[in-house]
Amino acid sequence: QVQLVESGGGLVQAGGSLRLSCAASGRTYSIYAMGWFRQAPGKEREFVAAVNWSGGSTYVADSVKGRFTISRDSNKNTVYLQINSLKPEDTAVYYCAAGVVSRRTAVPTTGAGYDYWGQGTQVTVSS
């Protein structure tokens, strides 16, 4: 099994930046992809970004492309989400996810592509 712990969320003014971290533990050797999702109050969970663990290829949702960057540190078993130019609509709980089952998509963009989830970290952007 894999355990994921997110950190780095908080209350930030619009236009500011945050770097979210997700540390993986347990059977980290089985991870092939990690991603970030977010869920705003009263809304459905949406895909944000994903990275393939071995090759490092990434995919970022069009809605946040240009402001959000995903990266990984293999030595630390950690994935990051750099968020720049924060907007009030970015307010949400951000979840880290890990995929351990081999799938055809190198960087899954749906929840079905992942097997483990973190507890989430709250990002609140004030206007």
DSSP file with accessible surface (Angstrom, degrees, kcal/mol):
  #  RESIDUE AA STRUCTURE BP1 BP2  ACC     N-H-->O    O-->H-N    N-H-->O    O-->H-N    TCO  KAPPA ALPHA  PHI   PSI    X-CA   Y-CA   Z-CA
    1    1 A Q              0   0  132      0, 0.0    26,-3.0     0, 0.0     2,-0.4   0.000 360.0 360.0 360.0 162.0    0.0    0.0    0.0
    2    2 A V  E     -A   26   0A   7     24,-0.2     2,-0.4    25,-0.1    24,-0.2  -0.976 360.0-156.2-125.6 134.8    1.0    3.6   -0.4
    3    3 A Q  E     -A   25   0A  71     22,-2.4    22,-2.2    -2,-0.4     2,-0.4  -0.929   9.7-164.9-110.6 137.7    0.4    6.5    1.9
    4    4 A L  E     -A   24   0A  11     -2,-0.4   115,-0.5   113,-0.4     2,-0.5  -0.976   6.0-172.8-125.6 133.2    0.2   10.0    0.7
    5    5 A V  E     -A   23   0A  81     18,-1.8    18,-2.3    -2,-0.4     2,-0.2  -0.972   9.7-157.4-129.0 116.8    0.4   13.2    2.8
    6    6 A E  E     +A   22   0A   7     -2,-0.5     2,-0.3    16,-0.2    16,-0.2  -0.600  18.1 164.5 -89.6 153.8   -0.2   16.6    1.3
    7    7 A S  E     +A   21   0A  62     14,-2.2    14,-2.8    -2,-0.2   114,-0.1  -0.964  39.1  70.7-156.2 166.7    1.1   19.8    2.7
    8    8 A G        +     0   0   36      1,-0.3    11,-0.3    -2,-0.3    14,-0.1   0.327  62.0 130.0 105.9  -7.4    1.7   23.5    1.7
    9    9 A G        +     0   0   28     12,-0.1    -1,-0.3     9,-0.1     2,-0.3  -0.209  24.2 123.6 -72.9 170.3   -1.9   24.7    1.5
   10   10 A G  E     -e  123   0B  29    112,-0.7   114,-2.7   111,-0.1     2,-0.6  -0.986  61.4 -50.7 166.5-170.8   -3.1   27.8    3.2
   11   11 A L  E     +e  124   0B 131     -2,-0.3     2,-0.3   112,-0.2   114,-0.2  -0.863  57.5 170.6 -97.9 121.5   -4.7   31.2    2.9
   12   12 A V  E     -e  125   0B  28    112,-2.9   114,-2.4    -2,-0.6     2,-0.1  -0.968  32.7-114.0-134.5 146.5   -3.2   33.3    0.2
   13   13 A Q  E >   -e  126   0B 150     -2,-0.3     3,-2.2   112,-0.2    73,-0.2  -0.446  49.0 -86.3 -75.1 150.6   -4.0   36.6   -1.5
   14   14 A A  T 3  S+     0   0   48    112,-2.5    73,-0.2     1,-0.3    -1,-0.1  -0.311 117.8  30.8 -55.2 137.8   -5.0   36.6   -5.1
   15   15 A G  T 3  S+     0   0   54     71,-2.9    70,-0.6     1,-0.3    -1,-0.3   0.228  98.2 114.0  93.8 -12.5   -1.9   36.9   -7.3
   16   16 A G    <   -     0   0   22     -3,-2.2    70,-2.5    70,-0.2     2,-0.3  -0.083  58.7-122.8 -81.5-174.7    0.2   35.0   -4.8
   17   17 A S        -     0   0   63     67,-0.2     2,-0.3    68,-0.2    67,-0.2  -0.922  19.0-173.1-133.4 155.1    1.9   31.6   -5.1
   18   18 A L  E     - B   0  83A  28     65,-2.3    65,-3.4    -2,-0.3     2,-0.5  -0.987  14.3-149.8-142.3 149.6    1.9   28.3   -3.3
   19   19 A R  E     - B   0  82A 123     -2,-0.3     2,-0.3   -11,-0.3    63,-0.2  -0.967  17.4-159.9-121.1 112.3    3.9   25.2   -3.6
   20   20 A L  E     - B   0  81A   0     61,-2.8    61,-2.3    -2,-0.5     2,-0.4  -0.694   6.4-159.7 -88.9 144.0    2.0   22.1   -2.6
   21   21 A S  E     -AB   7  80A  29    -14,-2.8   -14,-2.2    -2,-0.3     2,-0.4  -0.929  10.8-167.8-123.8 148.8    3.9   18.9   -1.6
   22   22 A a  E     -AB   6  79A   0     57,-2.0    57,-2.2    -2,-0.4     2,-0.5  -0.933   9.1-161.5-137.6 111.6    2.8   15.3   -1.5
   23   23 A A  E     -AB   5  78A  45    -18,-2.3   -18,-1.8    -2,-0.4     2,-0.4  -0.823   7.9-154.2 -97.3 128.0    5.1   12.8    0.2
   24   24 A A  E     +A    4   0A  10     53,-2.9     2,-0.3    -2,-0.5   -20,-0.2  -0.785  16.9 171.7-102.4 142.8    4.6    9.2   -0.5
   25   25 A S  E     +A    3   0A  59    -22,-2.2   -22,-2.4    -2,-0.4     2,-0.4  -0.904  42.4  39.6-140.9 171.0    5.5    6.3    1.8
   26   26 A G  E    S+A    2   0A  49     -2,-0.3     2,-2.1   -24,-0.2     3,-0.3  -0.771 119.4   7.7  91.9-132.6    5.0    2.6    1.9
   27   27 A R  S >  S+     0   0  129    -26,-3.0     3,-1.7    -2,-0.4     4,-0.2  -0.371  75.6 152.5 -85.4  62.2    5.3    0.7   -1.4
   28   28 A T  G >   +     0   0   23     -2,-2.1     3,-1.5     1,-0.3    -1,-0.2   0.723  59.2  74.2 -67.0 -20.5    6.5    3.6   -3.3
   29   29 A Y  G 3  S+     0   0  175     -3,-0.3    -1,-0.3     1,-0.3    -2,-0.1   0.698  90.8  59.0 -65.4 -18.6    8.4    1.4   -5.7
   30   30 A S  G <  S+     0   0   38     -3,-1.7    -1,-0.3   -29,-0.1     2,-0.2   0.541  79.0 111.6 -87.8  -7.2    5.1    0.5   -7.3
   31   31 A I    <   +     0   0   12     -3,-1.5    69,-0.2    -4,-0.2     3,-0.1  -0.492  30.4 166.1 -72.2 131.4    4.1    4.0   -8.2
   32   32 A Y        +     0   0   38     67,-2.8    21,-2.4     1,-0.4    22,-0.6   0.563  67.6  13.5-116.3 -18.3    4.0    4.7  -11.9
   33   33 A A  E     -GF  52  99B   0     66,-1.2    66,-3.2    19,-0.3    -1,-0.4  -0.986  57.2-165.0-155.5 147.9    2.1    8.0  -11.9
   34   34 A M  E     +GF  51  98B   0     17,-2.4    17,-2.9    -2,-0.3     2,-0.3  -0.986  15.4 178.1-134.1 147.1    1.1   10.7   -9.5
   35   35 A G  E     -GF  50  97B   0     62,-2.4    62,-2.5    -2,-0.4     2,-0.4  -0.901  23.6-126.9-143.5 169.3   -1.4   13.5   -9.9
   36   36 A W  E     +GF  49  96B   0     13,-3.2    12,-2.6    -2,-0.3    13,-1.5  -0.976  23.8 176.6-121.2 136.0   -3.2   16.4   -8.4
   37   37 A F  E     -GF  47  95B   4     58,-2.7    58,-3.0    -2,-0.4     2,-0.3  -0.877  10.1-157.0-127.3 162.7   -6.9   16.9   -8.2
   38   38 A R  E     -GF  46  94B  15      8,-2.3     8,-2.9    -2,-0.3     2,-0.4  -0.990   5.4-163.2-142.3 152.8   -9.0   19.6   -6.5
   39   39 A Q  E     - F   0  93B  73     54,-2.0    54,-2.4    -2,-0.3     6,-0.2  -0.955   7.5-159.1-139.7 116.9  -12.5   20.0   -5.3
   40   40 A A    >   -     0   0   22      4,-0.4     3,-2.3    -2,-0.4    52,-0.1  -0.568  44.9 -76.1 -88.2 156.8  -14.2   23.2   -4.5
   41   41 A P  T 3  S+     0   0  110      0, 0.0    -1,-0.1     0, 0.0     3,-0.1  -0.284 118.0   4.3 -55.4 129.0  -17.2   23.5   -2.2
   42   42 A G  T 3  S+     0   0   92      1,-0.2     2,-0.3    -3,-0.1    -2,-0.0   0.523 114.2 101.2  75.1   6.2  -20.3   22.2   -4.0
   43   43 A K  S <  S-     0   0  138     -3,-2.3    -1,-0.2     1,-0.0     2,-0.1  -0.798  75.5 -99.1-121.8 163.6  -18.4   21.2   -7.1
   44   44 A E        -     0   0  167     -2,-0.3    -4,-0.4     1,-0.1     2,-0.2  -0.414  46.2 -94.6 -77.0 153.8  -17.1   18.0   -8.5
   45   45 A R        -     0   0  111     -6,-0.2     2,-0.4    -2,-0.1    -6,-0.2  -0.458  47.2-162.1 -65.6 136.8  -13.5   16.9   -8.2
   46   46 A E  E     -G   38   0B  80     -8,-2.9    -8,-2.3    -2,-0.2     2,-0.2  -0.945  19.8-109.1-127.9 149.3  -11.5   18.0  -11.2
   47   47 A F  E     +G   37   0B  24     -2,-0.4   -10,-0.2    62,-0.2     3,-0.1  -0.460  33.1 171.5 -72.4 142.3   -8.1   16.9  -12.6
   48   48 A V  E     -     0   0B   1    -12,-2.6    13,-2.9     1,-0.4     2,-0.3   0.738  56.0 -29.6-115.7 -57.2   -5.3   19.4  -12.3
   49   49 A A  E     -GH  36  60B   0    -13,-1.5   -13,-3.2    11,-0.2    -1,-0.4  -0.989  48.5-163.2-163.2 158.8   -2.0   17.8  -13.3
   50   50 A A  E     -GH  35  59B   0      9,-2.2     9,-2.1    -2,-0.3     2,-0.4  -0.986   3.2-159.0-148.9 155.9   -0.2   14.5  -13.4
   51   51 A V  E     -GH  34  58B   2    -17,-2.9   -17,-2.4    -2,-0.3     2,-0.4  -1.000  22.3-125.6-138.2 136.8    3.4   13.2  -13.9
   52   52 A N  E  >  -G   33   0B  16      5,-3.0     4,-1.5    -2,-0.4   -19,-0.3  -0.696  21.7-144.1 -79.2 131.4    4.7    9.9  -15.0
   53   53 A W  T  4 S+     0   0   26    -21,-2.4   -20,-0.1    -2,-0.4    -1,-0.1   0.851  90.5  35.4 -71.0 -35.9    7.0    8.6  -12.3
   54   54 A S  T  4 S+     0   0  103    -22,-0.6    -1,-0.2     1,-0.1   -21,-0.1   0.931 129.7  28.0 -84.6 -48.3    9.6    6.9  -14.5
   55   55 A G  T  4 S-     0   0   61     51,-0.1    -2,-0.2     2,-0.1    -1,-0.1   0.737  92.9-134.2 -87.9 -24.0    9.8    9.1  -17.5
   56   56 A G     <  +     0   0   25     -4,-1.5    -3,-0.1     1,-0.3    16,-0.1   0.520  47.3 154.4  84.1   4.3    8.8   12.4  -15.9
   57   57 A S        -     0   0   59     -6,-0.1    -5,-3.0     1,-0.0     2,-0.3  -0.371  25.3-158.7 -65.8 148.5    6.3   13.3  -18.6
   58   58 A T  E     -H   51   0B  77     -7,-0.2     2,-0.3    -2,-0.0    -7,-0.2  -0.856  18.5-163.8-129.5 160.6    3.6   15.7  -17.4
   59   59 A Y  E     -H   50   0B 106     -9,-2.1    -9,-2.2    -2,-0.3     2,-0.4  -0.971   8.7-167.0-144.4 130.7    0.1   16.8  -18.3
   60   60 A V  E     -H   49   0B  25     -2,-0.3   -11,-0.2   -11,-0.2     5,-0.1  -0.962  29.8-107.8-121.3 135.1   -1.6   19.9  -17.0
   61   61 A A    >>  -     0   0   12    -13,-2.9     3,-1.5    -2,-0.4     4,-1.2  -0.273  24.9-124.6 -59.8 142.8   -5.3   20.7  -17.4
   62   62 A D  T 34 S+     0   0  124      1,-0.3     3,-0.2     2,-0.2    -1,-0.1   0.823 107.3  66.2 -58.1 -31.6   -6.1   23.5  -19.8
   63   63 A S  T 34 S+     0   0   75      1,-0.2    -1,-0.3     3,-0.0    -2,-0.1   0.741 117.8  22.3 -65.4 -23.1   -7.9   25.4  -17.1
   64   64 A V  T X> S+     0   0    1     -3,-1.5     3,-2.2   -16,-0.2     4,-1.9   0.370  87.8 133.3-124.2   1.5   -4.7   25.9  -15.1
   65   65 A K  B 3< S+c   68   0A 151     -4,-1.2     4,-0.1     1,-0.3    -3,-0.0  -0.286  72.1  27.9 -59.6 134.9   -2.1   25.6  -17.8
   66   66 A G  T 34 S+     0   0   77      2,-0.6    -1,-0.3     1,-0.0     3,-0.1   0.104 123.8  51.0  99.0 -21.6    0.5   28.4  -17.6
   67   67 A R  T <4 S+     0   0   30     -3,-2.2    17,-2.2     1,-0.2     2,-0.4   0.657 101.5  60.1-114.0 -30.7    0.0   28.9  -13.9
   68   68 A F  E  <  -cD  65  83A   5     -4,-1.9    -2,-0.6    15,-0.2     2,-0.4  -0.849  58.4-175.6-106.0 139.0    0.3   25.4  -12.5
   69   69 A T  E     - D   0  82A  79     13,-2.2    13,-3.1    -2,-0.4     2,-0.4  -0.998   8.9-156.7-134.0 130.0    3.4   23.3  -12.7
   70   70 A I  E     + D   0  81A   8     -2,-0.4     2,-0.3    11,-0.2    11,-0.2  -0.843  20.6 163.5-104.9 143.3    3.8   19.7  -11.5
   71   71 A S  E     - D   0  80A  44      9,-1.7     9,-3.0    -2,-0.4     2,-0.3  -0.959  20.8-142.7-149.9 166.1    7.2   18.2  -10.7
   72   72 A R  E     - D   0  79A  78     -2,-0.3     2,-0.5     7,-0.2     7,-0.2  -0.954   8.6-154.7-134.2 154.7    8.6   15.2   -8.9
   73   73 A D  E >>> - D   0  78A  45      5,-2.9     5,-1.8    -2,-0.3     3,-0.8  -0.907  11.1-171.3-126.0  98.9   11.6   14.4   -6.8
   74   74 A S  G >45S+     0   0   49     -2,-0.5     3,-0.6     1,-0.3    -1,-0.1   0.843  83.8  57.7 -62.2 -35.3   12.3   10.7   -7.1
   75   75 A N  G 345S+     0   0  157      1,-0.2    -1,-0.3    -3,-0.1    -2,-0.0   0.800 115.8  36.0 -66.4 -28.3   14.9   10.7   -4.3
   76   76 A K  G <45S-     0   0  135     -3,-0.8    -1,-0.2     2,-0.2   -52,-0.2   0.399 103.1-127.7-103.2  -0.5   12.3   12.1   -1.9
   77   77 A N  T <<5 +     0   0   52     -4,-0.7   -53,-2.9    -3,-0.6     2,-0.4   0.910  66.5 134.5  51.7  46.6    9.3   10.2   -3.2
   78   78 A T  E   < -BD  23  73A  14     -5,-1.8    -5,-2.9   -55,-0.2     2,-0.4  -0.970  45.0-158.9-132.4 140.1    7.6   13.5   -3.4
   79   79 A V  E     -BD  22  72A   0    -57,-2.2   -57,-2.0    -2,-0.4     2,-0.3  -0.920  15.1-157.6-115.9 144.9    5.5   15.3   -6.0
   80   80 A Y  E     -BD  21  71A  37     -9,-3.0    -9,-1.7    -2,-0.4     2,-0.4  -0.870  13.0-158.1-121.9 154.4    5.0   19.0   -6.1
   81   81 A L  E     -BD  20  70A   0    -61,-2.3   -61,-2.8    -2,-0.3     2,-0.6  -0.932  11.5-160.3-131.7 107.8    2.4   21.4   -7.5
   82   82 A Q  E     -BD  19  69A  38    -13,-3.1   -13,-2.2    -2,-0.4     2,-0.5  -0.804   9.3-167.7 -88.2 122.4    3.7   25.0   -8.0
   83   83 A I  E     +BD  18  68A   0    -65,-3.4   -65,-2.3    -2,-0.6     2,-0.3  -0.956   7.8 180.0-116.6 118.6    0.7   27.3   -8.2
   84   84 A N        +     0   0   57    -17,-2.2   -67,-0.2    -2,-0.5   -68,-0.1  -0.765  59.9  20.3-114.3 161.4    1.4   30.9   -9.5
   85   85 A S  S    S-     0   0   69    -70,-0.6    -1,-0.2    -2,-0.3   -68,-0.2   0.921  85.1-150.5  49.0  52.9   -0.9   33.9  -10.0
   86   86 A L        -     0   0    3    -70,-2.5   -71,-2.9    -3,-0.2   -70,-0.2  -0.205  12.3-161.1 -58.2 140.7   -3.5   32.4   -7.7
   87   87 A K    >   -     0   0   88    -73,-0.2     3,-2.4    -3,-0.1     4,-0.3  -0.863  31.8-112.0-119.2 155.0   -7.1   33.3   -8.4
   88   88 A P  G >  S+     0   0   53      0, 0.0     3,-1.9     0, 0.0    37,-0.4   0.852 116.8  63.0 -54.9 -33.5  -10.1   33.1   -6.1
   89   89 A E  G 3  S+     0   0  122      1,-0.3   -49,-0.0   -49,-0.0    -3,-0.0   0.572  88.2  71.0 -70.7  -7.5  -11.5   30.3   -8.2
   90   90 A D  G <   +     0   0    0     -3,-2.4    -1,-0.3     2,-0.0     2,-0.2   0.549  69.4 120.4 -80.2  -9.0   -8.5   28.2   -7.3
   91   91 A T    <   +     0   0   34     -3,-1.9     2,-0.3    -4,-0.3    33,-0.2  -0.402  41.7 106.6 -59.7 122.5   -9.9   27.9   -3.8
   92   92 A A  E    S- I   0 123B   1     31,-2.0    31,-2.7    -2,-0.2     2,-0.6  -0.970  75.9 -81.3-177.8 169.7  -10.4   24.2   -3.2
   93   93 A V  E     -FI  39 122B  33    -54,-2.4   -54,-2.0    -2,-0.3     2,-0.5  -0.865  46.5-146.6 -88.4 125.8   -9.1   21.1   -1.3
   94   94 A Y  E     -FI  38 121B   0     27,-2.9    27,-2.1    -2,-0.6     2,-0.4  -0.852  13.7-163.2-101.3 126.5   -6.2   19.8   -3.3
   95   95 A Y  E     -F   37   0B  57    -58,-3.0   -58,-2.7    -2,-0.5     2,-0.4  -0.896   9.9-146.1-113.3 138.7   -5.7   16.1   -3.3
   96   96 A a  E     -F   36   0B   0     -2,-0.4    22,-2.6   -60,-0.2     2,-0.3  -0.788  20.4-170.7 -97.0 142.7   -2.6   14.1   -4.3
   97   97 A A  E     -FJ  35 117B   0    -62,-2.5   -62,-2.4    -2,-0.4     2,-0.4  -0.978  10.7-156.1-136.5 149.8   -3.1   10.7   -5.9
   98   98 A A  E     -FJ  34 116B   0     18,-2.4    17,-2.6    -2,-0.3    18,-2.1  -0.987   6.5-150.9-127.5 135.3   -0.8    7.8   -6.8
   99   99 A G  E     +F   33   0B   0    -66,-3.2   -67,-2.8    -2,-0.4   -66,-1.2  -0.913  23.3 162.5-104.6 128.6   -1.4    5.2   -9.5
  100  100 A V        +     0   0   35     -2,-0.5     2,-0.5   -69,-0.2    -1,-0.1   0.548  52.5  86.2-118.5 -16.6    0.2    1.8   -8.9
  101  101 A V  S    S-     0   0   77     12,-0.1     2,-0.1     1,-0.1   -69,-0.1  -0.765  89.1-108.8 -89.9 129.7   -1.7   -0.4  -11.3
  102  102 A S        +     0   0  113     -2,-0.5     2,-0.3     2,-0.0    -2,-0.1  -0.345  47.4 175.1 -59.8 128.5   -0.2   -0.4  -14.8
  103  103 A R        -     0   0   78      2,-0.2    10,-0.0    -2,-0.1    -1,-0.0  -0.886  42.1-115.4-132.8 165.7   -2.5    1.5  -17.2
  104  104 A R  S    S+     0   0  249     -2,-0.3     2,-0.5     2,-0.0    -1,-0.1   0.810  95.2  77.8 -73.8 -29.7   -2.3    2.5  -20.8
  105  105 A T        -     0   0   79      1,-0.2    -2,-0.2    -3,-0.0    -1,-0.0  -0.725  66.2-156.6 -87.3 123.8   -2.2    6.2  -20.0
  106  106 A A  S    S+     0   0   45     -2,-0.5   -53,-0.2     1,-0.3    -1,-0.2   0.840  92.8  26.1 -66.8 -34.9    1.2    7.4  -18.9
  107  107 A V  S    S-     0   0   21    -55,-0.1    -1,-0.3   -74,-0.1   -55,-0.1  -0.736  88.8-149.5-130.2  83.9   -0.3   10.4  -17.1
  108  108 A P        -     0   0    5      0, 0.0   -49,-0.1     0, 0.0   -59,-0.1  -0.191  11.3-167.4 -57.6 142.6   -3.9    9.6  -16.2
  109  109 A T        +     0   0   61    -62,-0.1     2,-0.3   -74,-0.1   -62,-0.2   0.253  64.1  65.9-115.9   9.3   -6.3   12.5  -16.1
  110  110 A T  S >  S-     0   0   82    -64,-0.1     3,-1.9     1,-0.1     4,-0.1  -0.904  86.9-113.1-128.4 159.7   -9.3   10.9  -14.3
  111  111 A G  G >  S+     0   0   20     -2,-0.3     3,-1.8     1,-0.3    -1,-0.1   0.805 112.3  68.4 -59.9 -29.1   -9.8    9.5  -10.8
  112  112 A A  G 3  S+     0   0   79      1,-0.3    -1,-0.3     3,-0.0     0, 0.0   0.687  89.0  66.3 -64.5 -17.1  -10.0    6.0  -12.2
  113  113 A G  G <  S+     0   0    5     -3,-1.9     2,-0.3   -14,-0.0    -1,-0.3   0.436  96.2  66.6 -84.1   2.1   -6.4    6.2  -13.2
  114  114 A Y    <   -     0   0   10     -3,-1.8   -15,-0.3   -15,-0.1     3,-0.1  -0.895  52.1-170.4-128.8 155.2   -5.3    6.3   -9.5
  115  115 A D  S    S+     0   0   55    -17,-2.6     2,-0.4    -2,-0.3   -16,-0.2   0.631  71.2  43.2-117.4 -24.2   -5.3    3.9   -6.6
  116  116 A Y  E     -J   98   0B  77    -18,-2.1   -18,-2.4  -115,-0.1     2,-0.3  -0.975  61.5-165.9-131.1 147.3   -4.3    5.8   -3.6
  117  117 A W  E     -J   97   0B  81     -2,-0.4  -113,-0.4   -20,-0.2   -20,-0.2  -0.958  14.4-131.1-134.4 146.4   -5.3    9.3   -2.3
  118  118 A G        -     0   0   10    -22,-2.6  -113,-0.2    -2,-0.3     3,-0.1  -0.259  34.3-104.3 -83.8 178.4   -4.1   11.7    0.3
  119  119 A Q        -     0   0  109   -115,-0.5  -114,-0.1     1,-0.1   -24,-0.1   0.636  62.6-117.7 -81.1 -14.7   -6.2   13.5    2.8
  120  120 A G        -     0   0   13    -24,-0.1     2,-0.4     1,-0.1   -25,-0.2   0.095  14.8-122.3  94.5 152.0   -6.1   16.8    1.0
  121  121 A T  E     - I   0  94B  20    -27,-2.1   -27,-2.9  -114,-0.1     2,-0.4  -1.000  25.5-121.1-133.3 134.2   -4.8   20.2    1.8
  122  122 A Q  E     - I   0  93B  86     -2,-0.4  -112,-0.7   -29,-0.2     2,-0.5  -0.586  22.6-170.8 -80.9 129.8   -6.9   23.3    1.8
  123  123 A V  E     -eI  10  92B   0    -31,-2.7   -31,-2.0    -2,-0.4     2,-0.5  -0.984   6.5-178.1-117.2 120.4   -6.0   26.2   -0.5
  124  124 A T  E     -e   11   0B  50   -114,-2.7  -112,-2.9    -2,-0.5     2,-0.6  -0.984   7.5-164.5-122.9 124.4   -8.0   29.4    0.0
  125  125 A V  E     -e   12   0B   8     -2,-0.5     2,-0.3   -37,-0.4  -112,-0.2  -0.933   8.1-153.6-112.6 120.0   -7.4   32.4   -2.2
  126  126 A S  E      e   13   0B  46   -114,-2.4  -112,-2.5    -2,-0.6    -2,-0.0  -0.675 360.0 360.0 -92.0 146.4   -8.7   35.8   -1.0
  127  127 A S              0   0  140     -2,-0.3    -1,-0.1  -114,-0.2   -40,-0.0  -0.387 360.0 360.0 -92.8 360.0   -9.6   38.5   -3.4
